[in-house]
């Protein structure tokens, strides 16, 4: 699995500060030194989802509906899409800084926010996979060619 190879050979592993991200990194490489940072947390969904429109839906359906609403500008009690893009820009710069110091860096993060970070890395000249995927245990690799 490509993800296991990347984590095994990385000089540094970064995660969000959420328990599931840190535990995932430990599962992928139990002996690696992990740096966790809240900057890399997944984007949140707007709150009061169960009361929105007074409609009862399965949680997985609410997640889709709320993400669509979030893209449309609805961001009650959570960061907006523009704020998330700004945070992704900061996160991408921090990853670049780590890469400059450590050569090989792995981020064990969260699907949608990883996609936002990937877009920011590409804006900064980094080349990576054309297909950006938010599936569990998936990985994307980026390089900077001088």
ChimeraX attribute file (.defattr): number of C-alpha atoms within 10 A of each C-alpha:
attribute: neighborCount
match mode: 1-to-1
recipient: residues
	/A:1	8
	/A:2	12
	/A:3	15
	/A:4	15
	/A:5	11
	/A:6	19
	/A:7	22
	/A:8	17
	/A:9	14
	/A:10	16
	/A:11	17
	/A:12	20
	/A:13	24
	/A:14	21
	/A:15	25
	/A:16	20
	/A:17	16
	/A:18	16
	/A:19	11
	/A:20	14
	/A:21	21
	/A:22	21
	/A:23	14
	/A:24	15
	/A:25	24
	/A:26	17
	/A:27	11
	/A:28	18
	/A:29	18
	/A:30	12
	/A:31	10
	/A:32	16
	/A:33	13
	/A:34	18
	/A:35	13
	/A:36	20
	/A:37	14
	/A:38	11
	/A:39	14
	/A:40	25
	/A:41	23
	/A:42	17
	/A:43	22
	/A:44	18
	/A:45	23
	/A:46	19
	/A:47	13
	/A:48	10
	/A:49	18
	/A:50	13
	/A:51	9
	/A:52	12
	/A:53	8
	/A:54	8
	/A:55	9
	/A:56	12
	/A:57	12
	/A:58	8
	/A:59	11
	/A:60	9
	/A:61	11
	/A:62	17
	/A:63	15
	/A:64	12
	/A:65	14
	/A:66	20
	/A:67	18
	/A:68	13
	/A:69	14
	/A:70	19
	/A:71	12
	/A:72	11
	/A:73	12
	/A:74	17
	/A:75	18
	/A:76	13
	/A:77	11
	/A:78	15
	/A:79	17
	/A:80	20
	/A:81	18
	/A:82	11
	/A:83	12
	/A:84	19
	/A:85	18
	/A:86	15
	/A:87	20
	/A:88	25
	/A:89	20
	/A:90	16
	/A:91	23
	/A:92	23
	/A:93	16
	/A:94	13
	/A:95	18
	/A:96	18
	/A:97	12
	/A:98	18
	/A:99	17
	/A:100	11
	/A:101	12
	/A:102	12
	/A:103	12
	/A:104	16
	/A:105	22
	/A:106	24
	/A:107	23
	/A:108	27
	/A:109	26
	/A:110	21
	/A:111	19
	/A:112	17
	/A:113	21
	/A:114	25
	/A:115	17
	/A:116	21
	/A:117	23
	/A:118	23
	/A:119	18
	/A:120	20
	/A:121	23
	/A:122	16
	/A:123	12
	/A:124	14
	/A:125	13
	/A:126	17
	/A:127	15
	/A:128	16
	/A:129	13
	/A:130	7
	/A:131	8
	/A:132	17
	/A:133	14
	/A:134	16
	/A:135	10
	/A:136	9
	/A:137	15
	/A:138	14
	/A:139	22
	/A:140	19
	/A:141	14
	/A:142	14
	/A:143	14
	/A:144	13
	/A:145	7
	/A:146	5
